[in-house]
């Protein structure tokens, strides 16, 4: 297997497999404009402000974030331009990306009650870990963390009985989450999430890592790119950090593969504890949509 092999597998699944009949929402137009604005480095602030101000709810989310306790302002901001100045370009782009993704894929289902908060925290954690690695783009890591589980709302919206599958997969001890998904629907959220990433033209490494994020055998397989393997390892560590913050018991994946992911990234347990402390304010500032 290799990155290109996985991409070919995703194309086959979309054309002829069980995913063929699942509706993959198109990339939102504003997200496409945001991708274009950031494709070649720092976006023009005026263009970023135009995109942010073009949707009232998105503008409000940007202003609300700038006024959160994380930034400790004495006087609240009231305009998009002021919010962009407070947040900075990269955090603003990330917030807009998350908002647009959530709007495009939102499903009002109790089983995904905290899905987007956890996804945002995972993205923040992946970006933080990316900053600690010499050869990893933190922005790429953020995108991977945000999109890692987007296959779940797509499946929930498009496949009958998937809500019950989530409950069953969380409860079963005899097989993995994706094994339960495949037993019930002949596909899983890793495959569907990777197809969303390809459809929305995210970087190829992000799509491949999403496809593999529950397949930890890839860590030792040098036929995959270093970037993909690093993303898979940091994804599980990021999930563990989020679960600790949210008071959720460690996942079976962490119990079985956490050590392999730490070793792959050459990270000690004490360093992970330090990351959790460092990330606490940013995690706590994540607000429900």
Buried (B, 14 or more C-beta within 10 A) or exposed (E): BBBEEBBEBBEEBBEEBBBEEBEBBEBBEBBBBBBEBBEEEEBEEEBBBEBBBEBEEBBEBBBBBBBBEBBEEEEEBEBBBBBBBBBEBBBBBBBBBBBBBBBBBBBEBEBBEEBBBBBBBBBBBBBBBBEEBEEBBBBBBBBBBBBBBBBBBBBBBBBEEBBEBBEBBEEBEEEBBBBBBBBBBEBBBBBBBBBBBBBBEBBBBBBBBBBBBBBBEBBEEEEBBEBBBBBBBBBBBBBBBBBBBEEEEEBEBBEEBBEBBBEBBEBEEEBBEEBBEEBEEBBEBBEEE
